Amino acid sequence: MKILVFGATGMLGKALMRRWKEDQVLGLGSAQADIRHPEQVAAVVSSAAPDWIVLSAAYTDVDGCELNPTLASTVNTQGAVNVAKAAAQAHSRLLFISTDYVFDGNNSTPYETTHPTNPINAYGKTKAEAEQRISLILPDSCIVRTSWLFGPGGKCFPDTILKLADTRPQLEVVNDQRGCPTYTADLADAIVRLCQGDARGIVHATNRGDCTWYEFACEILRQAGLKTQVRATTSDKFVRPAPRPKYSVLAPASLTAHGLEMRPWPETLSEYFALRVAG
Ligand SMILES: NC(=O)c1ccc[n+]([C@@H]2O[C@H](COP(=O)([O-])OP(=O)(O)OC[C@H]3O[C@@H](n4cnc5c(N)ncnc54)[C@H](OP(=O)(O)O)[C@@H]3O)[C@@H](O)[C@H]2O)c1
């Protein structure tokens, strides 16, 4: 197959480029094609004529989106629409990467794909609107919602915790937001298999198991063999521009329906540590 990845320079995009060896893959960053500009997108899509487009490109700074909702909407919604229209024109399939932040966080059991979206921040709104508009343009698209990504080559929670642990004897981490940490290499593998398996519709793809950010930090430090103390705190003590859902655990049924399963997130940390050190 011929594959075109938008967002290949990002944290997940790099994992996709490392993983995807069996097909002919072209990966682009914003310097090669800015998804805000439909003519740039149309030109690269028509020249590559891909079987699948994976749209991983996004404005992912959640607080930045809250402070600059116009930019967020232009990249995350209009950019996605530009890619979907080009895919329709070129008869390419589209796999769009979306987020747990399309949900409001009021659940106390894992979110199924059929649960209504109700985002509480600008980032989540722009991604939820992209999902809806893509589905209208390309009813056979595949929308992969994931959460709490971490991996080498990107700004992510475990990297921040390990850097802070270098300089501080004690850390405070919020214990009132629950989600599913997801290792980019494992997600990349699931994405490749979904494309190869001709997937369509909404799929929730995360590593197995859920935790709070506090529990995540404790496990990172434990597996890294560090003695740094972690104190649990609450989100109201860490006021940030964008509110976060309290609970955004995604149910795995839609992934298992495709014959796929991702391992428990604690099992991925040692691999992440090794690649982080390797640079
Ligand atoms: N990070 C998470 O925790 C998380 C959670 C759930 C879902 N997601 C979703 O997963 C996907 C990948 O996230 P990530 O963490 O890998 O993102 P990332 O590291 O922030 O990378 C973002 C990518 O998007 C590209 N990009 C940004 N603006 C663009 C534009 N105007 N035109 C073209 N490309 C543009 C960047 O290109 P350049 O670097 O070349 O500018 C980069 O390749 C995103 O769709 C995100 O919404 C992420």
The ligand as a Tripos MOL2 file, in Angstrom:
@<TRIPOS>MOLECULE
LIG
   48    52     1     0     0
SMALL
NO_CHARGES

@<TRIPOS>ATOM
      1 N1         -0.2420   14.0340   22.9510 N.am      1 LIG1
      2 C1         -1.3120   13.4680   23.5100 C.2       1 LIG1
      3 O1         -1.3350   13.2020   24.7280 O.2       1 LIG1
      4 C2         -2.5180   13.1370   22.6770 C.ar      1 LIG1
      5 C3         -3.6390   12.5630   23.3130 C.ar      1 LIG1
      6 C4         -4.7410   12.2210   22.5150 C.ar      1 LIG1
      7 C5         -4.7400   12.4590   21.1600 C.ar      1 LIG1
      8 N2         -3.6410   13.0480   20.5730 N.ar      1 LIG1
      9 C6         -3.6590   13.2870   19.1310 C.3       1 LIG1
     10 O2         -2.6210   12.5060   18.5740 O.3       1 LIG1
     11 C7         -2.0620   13.1550   17.4230 C.3       1 LIG1
     12 C8         -0.5480   13.1920   17.5380 C.3       1 LIG1
     13 O3         -0.2030   13.9070   18.7240 O.3       1 LIG1
     14 P1          1.3320   14.1890   19.0700 P.3       1 LIG1
     15 O4          1.4100   14.3010   20.5470 O.co2     1 LIG1
     16 O5          2.2040   13.2310   18.3260 O.co2     1 LIG1
     17 O6          1.5070   15.6410   18.4460 O.3       1 LIG1
     18 P2          2.8240   16.5700   18.4030 P.3       1 LIG1
     19 O7          4.0130   15.8320   18.9110 O.co2     1 LIG1
     20 O8          2.4340   17.8660   19.0310 O.co2     1 LIG1
     21 O9          3.0310   16.7850   16.8320 O.3       1 LIG1
     22 C9          2.1340   17.5620   16.1140 C.3       1 LIG1
     23 C10         2.3840   17.3180   14.6590 C.3       1 LIG1
     24 O10         1.4340   18.1020   13.9160 O.3       1 LIG1
     25 C11         2.1380   18.8440   12.9460 C.3       1 LIG1
     26 N3          1.4360   20.0940   12.6920 N.ar      1 LIG1
     27 C12         1.0650   21.0470   13.5760 C.ar      1 LIG1
     28 N4          0.4610   22.0590   12.9350 N.ar      1 LIG1
     29 C13         0.4290   21.7310   11.6210 C.ar      1 LIG1
     30 C14        -0.0390   22.3670   10.4510 C.ar      1 LIG1
     31 N5         -0.6460   23.5640   10.4950 N.pl3     1 LIG1
     32 N6          0.1260   21.7440    9.2540 N.ar      1 LIG1
     33 C15         0.7300   20.5360    9.1820 C.ar      1 LIG1
     34 N7          1.2160   19.8780   10.2480 N.ar      1 LIG1
     35 C16         1.0650   20.4810   11.4570 C.ar      1 LIG1
     36 C17         3.5230   19.0830   13.5270 C.3       1 LIG1
     37 O11         4.4140   19.3840   12.4700 O.3       1 LIG1
     38 P3          5.8030   20.2250   12.6880 P.3       1 LIG1
     39 O12         6.4160   19.6980   13.9530 O.co2     1 LIG1
     40 O13         6.5900   19.8790   11.4540 O.co2     1 LIG1
     41 O14         5.4060   21.6510   12.7940 O.co2     1 LIG1
     42 C18         3.7860   17.7290   14.1830 C.3       1 LIG1
     43 O15         4.2280   16.8110   13.2170 O.3       1 LIG1
     44 C19        -2.7450   14.5150   17.3630 C.3       1 LIG1
     45 O16        -3.7630   14.4760   16.3930 O.3       1 LIG1
     46 C20        -3.3370   14.7070   18.7320 C.3       1 LIG1
     47 O17        -4.4930   15.5220   18.7000 O.3       1 LIG1
     48 C21        -2.5350   13.3820   21.3030 C.ar      1 LIG1
@<TRIPOS>BOND
     1     1     2 1
     2     2     3 2
     3     2     4 1
     4     4     5 ar
     5     4    48 ar
     6     5     6 ar
     7     6     7 ar
     8     7     8 ar
     9     8     9 1
    10     8    48 ar
    11     9    10 1
    12     9    46 1
    13    10    11 1
    14    11    12 1
    15    11    44 1
    16    12    13 1
    17    13    14 1
    18    14    15 2
    19    14    16 1
    20    14    17 1
    21    17    18 1
    22    18    19 2
    23    18    20 1
    24    18    21 1
    25    21    22 1
    26    22    23 1
    27    23    24 1
    28    23    42 1
    29    24    25 1
    30    25    26 1
    31    25    36 1
    32    26    27 ar
    33    26    35 ar
    34    27    28 ar
    35    28    29 ar
    36    29    30 ar
    37    29    35 ar
    38    30    31 1
    39    30    32 ar
    40    32    33 ar
    41    33    34 ar
    42    34    35 ar
    43    36    37 1
    44    36    42 1
    45    37    38 1
    46    38    39 2
    47    38    40 1
    48    38    41 1
    49    42    43 1
    50    44    45 1
    51    44    46 1
    52    46    47 1
@<TRIPOS>SUBSTRUCTURE
     1 LIG1         1 GROUP 0 **** ****
